[in-house]
């Protein structure tokens, strides 16, 4: 089984390019909007610089203003780390899939292992689940 983890201090995240590709491959028309404060005070804001400050949503029709957002998309909580589309995006984009604060890696673990992702300041590893008292 393939699992995506982050190997850099800062935490799991995807680049703006990877998020848009992920949403497209999932069948959504990606929609993203900078927060109003960023637009007001930083008009030349680049989403690659701080992707965490971007509001991502998915709308079935990008031009349909009445329907609004279907939902809020945050890659740090919205994506399963074994998602085949996520694996495809990372394998395809390679280094371009990383955000400024992440270095993503795909690790392979045996299918019959009960596992979890552990981390320290954003650096992650996969470990076999066990009991702790």
C-alpha positions as a Markdown table, in Angstrom:
| # | Residue | x | y | z |
|---|---|---|---|---|
| 1 | Unk | 0.0 | 0.0 | 0.0 |
| 2 | Unk | 1.3 | 3.5 | -0.9 |
| 3 | Unk | 1.0 | 6.2 | 1.8 |
| 4 | Unk | 1.9 | 9.9 | 1.3 |
| 5 | Unk | 3.8 | 11.5 | 4.2 |
| 6 | Unk | 5.7 | 14.8 | 4.7 |
| 7 | Unk | 9.4 | 14.7 | 5.4 |
| 8 | Unk | 10.0 | 18.4 | 6.1 |
| 9 | Unk | 9.3 | 20.5 | 9.2 |
| 10 | Unk | 6.1 | 22.5 | 8.7 |
| 11 | Unk | 3.5 | 19.8 | 7.9 |
| 12 | Unk | 1.7 | 18.0 | 5.1 |
| 13 | Unk | 0.3 | 20.3 | 2.4 |
| 14 | Unk | 0.2 | 20.5 | -1.4 |
| 15 | Unk | 1.3 | 23.2 | -3.8 |
| 16 | Unk | -1.4 | 25.3 | -5.4 |
| 17 | Unk | -0.7 | 23.5 | -8.7 |
| 18 | Unk | -1.1 | 20.1 | -7.0 |
| 19 | Unk | -4.4 | 21.1 | -5.3 |
| 20 | Unk | -5.9 | 22.3 | -8.5 |
| 21 | Unk | -4.8 | 19.1 | -10.4 |
| 22 | Unk | -6.1 | 16.9 | -7.5 |
| 23 | Unk | -9.6 | 18.6 | -7.6 |
| 24 | Unk | -9.7 | 18.3 | -11.4 |
| 25 | Unk | -8.8 | 14.6 | -11.4 |
| 26 | Unk | -11.5 | 14.1 | -8.7 |
| 27 | Unk | -14.0 | 15.5 | -11.1 |
| 28 | Unk | -14.5 | 18.9 | -9.6 |
| 29 | Unk | -14.1 | 22.3 | -11.3 |
| 30 | Unk | -11.6 | 23.9 | -9.0 |
| 31 | Unk | -12.4 | 27.3 | -7.6 |
| 32 | Unk | -10.0 | 29.2 | -5.4 |
| 33 | Unk | -10.2 | 32.6 | -3.8 |
| 34 | Unk | -7.7 | 34.5 | -1.8 |
| 35 | Unk | -8.9 | 35.8 | 1.5 |
| 36 | Unk | -10.2 | 39.4 | 1.3 |
| 37 | Unk | -7.4 | 40.7 | 3.6 |
| 38 | Unk | -4.8 | 39.3 | 1.3 |
| 39 | Unk | -6.4 | 40.8 | -1.7 |
| 40 | Unk | -6.7 | 44.1 | 0.0 |
| 41 | Unk | -3.2 | 44.3 | 1.5 |
| 42 | Unk | -1.2 | 42.1 | -0.9 |
| 43 | Unk | -2.6 | 42.4 | -4.4 |
| 44 | Unk | 0.3 | 40.6 | -5.9 |
| 45 | Unk | 0.0 | 37.6 | -3.6 |
| 46 | Unk | 1.3 | 34.4 | -5.0 |
| 47 | Unk | -0.6 | 31.3 | -3.8 |
| 48 | Unk | 2.6 | 29.2 | -4.1 |
| 49 | Unk | 4.2 | 31.3 | -1.3 |
| 50 | Unk | 1.6 | 30.5 | 1.4 |
| 51 | Unk | -1.0 | 28.1 | 0.2 |
| 52 | Unk | -2.5 | 27.8 | 3.6 |
| 53 | Unk | -4.0 | 31.3 | 3.1 |
| 54 | Unk | -6.1 | 30.3 | 0.1 |
| 55 | Unk | -9.7 | 29.3 | 0.3 |
| 56 | Unk | -10.4 | 26.4 | -1.9 |
| 57 | Unk | -13.9 | 25.3 | -2.8 |
| 58 | Unk | -15.4 | 23.0 | -5.4 |
| 59 | Unk | -18.3 | 24.1 | -7.6 |
| 60 | Unk | -20.0 | 22.0 | -10.3 |
| 61 | Unk | -20.1 | 25.0 | -12.6 |
| 62 | Unk | -17.4 | 27.7 | -12.1 |
| 63 | Unk | -19.7 | 30.4 | -13.5 |
| 64 | Unk | -22.8 | 29.6 | -11.4 |
| 65 | Unk | -22.7 | 32.4 | -8.8 |
| 66 | Unk | -26.0 | 31.3 | -7.2 |
| 67 | Unk | -24.9 | 27.8 | -6.1 |
| 68 | Unk | -21.8 | 29.1 | -4.3 |
| 69 | Unk | -19.4 | 26.6 | -2.6 |
| 70 | Unk | -20.2 | 22.9 | -2.3 |
| 71 | Unk | -17.6 | 22.7 | 0.4 |
| 72 | Unk | -14.4 | 23.9 | 1.7 |
| 73 | Unk | -11.3 | 22.0 | 0.7 |
| 74 | Unk | -8.3 | 21.9 | 2.9 |
| 75 | Unk | -5.7 | 19.3 | 1.8 |
| 76 | Unk | -4.3 | 18.8 | 5.2 |
| 77 | Unk | -7.6 | 17.3 | 6.4 |
| 78 | Unk | -9.6 | 16.6 | 3.3 |
| 79 | Unk | -7.4 | 14.0 | 1.6 |
| 80 | Unk | -6.8 | 10.4 | 2.6 |
| 81 | Unk | -3.1 | 9.7 | 2.5 |
| 82 | Unk | -3.7 | 6.5 | 0.5 |
| 83 | Unk | -6.0 | 8.2 | -2.1 |
| 84 | Unk | -5.0 | 6.9 | -5.5 |
| 85 | Unk | -5.6 | 10.3 | -7.1 |
| 86 | Unk | -3.2 | 11.9 | -4.5 |
| 87 | Unk | -0.6 | 9.3 | -5.3 |
| 88 | Unk | -1.1 | 10.0 | -9.0 |
| 89 | Unk | -0.7 | 13.8 | -8.5 |
| 90 | Unk | 2.5 | 13.4 | -6.5 |
| 91 | Unk | 4.1 | 10.8 | -8.8 |
| 92 | Unk | 3.2 | 13.1 | -11.8 |
| 93 | Unk | 4.2 | 16.5 | -10.4 |
| 94 | Unk | 7.1 | 15.2 | -8.3 |
| 95 | Unk | 8.8 | 18.2 | -6.6 |
| 96 | Unk | 6.1 | 20.6 | -8.0 |
| 97 | Unk | 3.6 | 18.9 | -5.7 |
| 98 | Unk | 5.4 | 20.2 | -2.6 |
| 99 | Unk | 4.2 | 23.4 | -0.9 |
| 100 | Unk | 6.7 | 25.8 | 0.5 |
| 101 | Unk | 6.5 | 24.1 | 3.8 |
| 102 | Unk | 6.4 | 20.4 | 2.7 |
| 103 | Unk | 8.5 | 17.7 | 1.1 |
| 104 | Unk | 6.1 | 14.9 | 0.1 |
| 105 | Unk | 7.2 | 11.3 | -0.1 |
| 106 | Unk | 5.3 | 8.1 | -1.0 |
| 107 | Unk | 6.2 | 5.2 | 1.2 |
| 108 | Unk | 5.1 | 1.6 | 0.7 |
| 109 | Unk | 3.9 | -0.5 | 3.6 |
| 110 | Unk | 2.6 | -4.1 | 3.7 |
| 111 | Unk | -1.2 | -4.3 | 3.1 |
| 112 | Unk | -1.9 | -6.3 | 6.2 |
| 113 | Unk | -0.4 | -3.7 | 8.7 |
| 114 | Unk | -2.6 | -1.6 | 11.0 |
| 115 | Unk | -0.8 | 1.7 | 10.6 |
| 116 | Unk | -0.9 | 5.3 | 11.5 |
| 117 | Unk | 0.9 | 8.5 | 10.6 |
| 118 | Unk | 2.9 | 10.0 | 13.4 |
| 119 | Unk | 4.7 | 13.4 | 13.3 |
| 120 | Unk | 7.1 | 15.7 | 15.1 |
| 121 | Unk | 6.7 | 19.4 | 14.1 |
| 122 | Unk | 5.3 | 18.4 | 10.8 |
| 123 | Unk | 7.9 | 15.7 | 9.9 |
| 124 | Unk | 6.0 | 12.5 | 9.5 |
| 125 | Unk | 6.6 | 8.7 | 9.4 |
| 126 | Unk | 4.3 | 5.7 | 9.2 |
| 127 | Unk | 4.3 | 3.4 | 12.2 |
| 128 | Unk | 2.5 | 0.2 | 13.1 |
| 129 | Unk | -0.3 | 0.8 | 15.6 |
| 130 | Unk | 0.2 | -0.6 | 19.0 |
| 131 | Unk | -1.2 | 0.0 | 22.5 |
| 132 | Unk | 0.2 | 2.6 | 24.9 |
| 133 | Unk | -0.6 | 3.0 | 28.6 |
